[in-house]
Amino acid sequence: MTPAARLCAAIEIFADLEARRRPAAEALKDWGLSHRFAGSSDRAAIAGLVYDALRRKASSAWLMGEGSPRAALLGMLRRERGLGVEEIAALCSGARFAPAPLTAAERSALKSDALEAAPAAVRGDYPDWLDPHFARVFGDDRAAQGAALGSRAPLDLRVNALKASCEEALANLQHLHAEPTRWSPIGLRIRLAADAKNPAIHAEPAYRKGQIEIQDQGSQLAALFLGAKPGEQVLDLAAGAGGKTLALAAAMANRGQIYATDIDKRQLAPIHERIARAGARNIQVRTPRRLPLSPASREDSGWEQIADLAGRMDRVLIDAPCTGTGTWRRNPDAKWRVRPGALAERLRQQRQLLDYAATLVKPGGRIAYVTCSVLEEENGDQVRAFLSRRPGFVIVPPGEVAAVALGDRAALFCRAALVLPEGLLMTPLSTGTDGFYVAVVRRA
């Protein structure tokens, strides 16, 4: 397919997902099934166009003066890809399989590229209803922070210390131009151009041998900030697919015991194969007996599978369910589908997890509360409310939390991150990671 034909296909797919209000991945899959002539490189390029249009949906609509699928794609080419007016006009030639030629109004809009008068939510490309929430955290920087949350993420990898050193993994990935991450001592980064196809990491020998895992640098740090040590008893209370569980196993050098569980056993399904590939021998997966059928039944089901761990844990990690505002650069369509009601439900789940974790740690034990959200309601507010309910717990100073993982580089990291009274907030703009909040509390 020609670049013009790919653009035309992207406009068609964008129109479909807007009309039917469904996830972009679903719309892209359906298009691929009905257009089997498109090769893998074509599908990857079209997906990149669609996702980039979602990244810049609000600012493109403002720039173009309308919110049509065509306007979203044209505005994105200017805003995200940096194409000039004539370059965009060449793609929109009106030839077979190409979009119709630019109108005079479109040319004028693309030449202006002026967003100075736009509201912060437009300049930051996030939903209007979230602006007060962003203002509370970022103040006048909220547009820049939002725009960074919309940019395409690099590909980050975590080196599994149980199988390889960072130097060995780096040598094995030279052909992908991997480089050490700025902050994580166990991370590698592969930078990707705007229209680049993701490398097939799962086919790499280093991945198949368990030397590397795909994991954002911020997620790596969130696990390391727990400070788990060899020989300790550690619980990953919302383990999901096990990314942070595996990072903890490596940090503990396979000594001690890690318990991995989740309220929804479906989330745990991939963890067993990943444990085997990583060579982790100190992980015990505790699978719940039944599925949660509704928010109410989640509360009723309890945590029977880990009832015997009460008061025994040195450290508990809570990778809490959240709105996911910190992961928008990886899931750009998610930010347009999140609703205020989802925030209320996540707040309830977070309170439940924190209160249950408090019953699990022994005196002197620590809880690391982690979200991939930038909203204060899910972060500092939750921690303060927890401390008011549980006076036996105290905050571990954020600088001390950073020093656990970063040593001498902790001070530099704290100058880059947003250091809040109860925890650390990482963002794409400040630390070059996904958006992650980490607070650590200690049972007195």
Stockholm file with secondary structure:
# STOCKHOLM 1.0

chainA/1-444         MTPAARLCAAIEIFADLEARRRPAAEALKDWGLSHRFAGSSDRAAIAGLVYDALRRKASSAWLMGEGSPRAALLGMLRRERGLGVEEIAALCSGARFAPAPLTAAERSALKSDALEAAPAAVRGDYPDWLDPHFARVFGDDRAAQGAALGSRAPLDLRVNALKASCEEALANLQHLHAEPTRWSPIGLRIRLAADAKNPAIHAEPAYRKGQIEIQDQGSQLAALFLGAKPGEQVLDLAAGAGGKTLALAAAMANRGQIYATDIDKRQLAPIHERIARAGARNIQVRTPRRLPLSPASREDSGWEQIADLAGRMDRVLIDAPCTGTGTWRRNPDAKWRVRPGALAERLRQQRQLLDYAATLVKPGGRIAYVTCSVLEEENGDQVRAFLSRRPGFVIVPPGEVAAVALGDRAALFCRAALVLPEGLLMTPLSTGTDGFYVAVVRRA
#=GR chainA/1-444 SS CCHHHHHHHHHHHHHHHHHHTCCHHHHHHHHHHHCTTSCHHHHHHHHHHHHHHHHTHHHHHHHHTSCCHHHHHHHHHHHTSCCCHHHHHHHCCCSTTSCCCCCHHHHHHHHHCCCTTSCHHHHTTSCGGGHHHHHHHHGGGHHHHHHHHHSCCCEEEEECTTTCCHHHHHHHTGGGTCEECSSCTTEEEECCCTTCCCCCGGGSHHHHTTSEEECCHHHHHHHHTTCCCTTCEEEETTCTTSHHHHHHHHHTTTCSEEEEECSSGGGGTTHHHHHHHHTCCSEEEECCSSCCCSHHHHHHHTTGGGGGGTTTEEEEEEECCCCCGGGTTTCTTHHHHCCHHHHHHHHHHHHHHHHHHHTTEEEEEEEEEEESCCCTTTTHHHHHHHHHHCTTEEECCHHHHHHHHHGGGHHHHHHHSEECSSCEEECHHHHSSCCEEEEEEEEC
#=GC SS_cons         CCHHHHHHHHHHHHHHHHHHTCCHHHHHHHHHHHCTTSCHHHHHHHHHHHHHHHHTHHHHHHHHTSCCHHHHHHHHHHHTSCCCHHHHHHHCCCSTTSCCCCCHHHHHHHHHCCCTTSCHHHHTTSCGGGHHHHHHHHGGGHHHHHHHHHSCCCEEEEECTTTCCHHHHHHHTGGGTCEECSSCTTEEEECCCTTCCCCCGGGSHHHHTTSEEECCHHHHHHHHTTCCCTTCEEEETTCTTSHHHHHHHHHTTTCSEEEEECSSGGGGTTHHHHHHHHTCCSEEEECCSSCCCSHHHHHHHTTGGGGGGTTTEEEEEEECCCCCGGGTTTCTTHHHHCCHHHHHHHHHHHHHHHHHHHTTEEEEEEEEEEESCCCTTTTHHHHHHHHHHCTTEEECCHHHHHHHHHGGGHHHHHHHSEECSSCEEECHHHHSSCCEEEEEEEEC
//
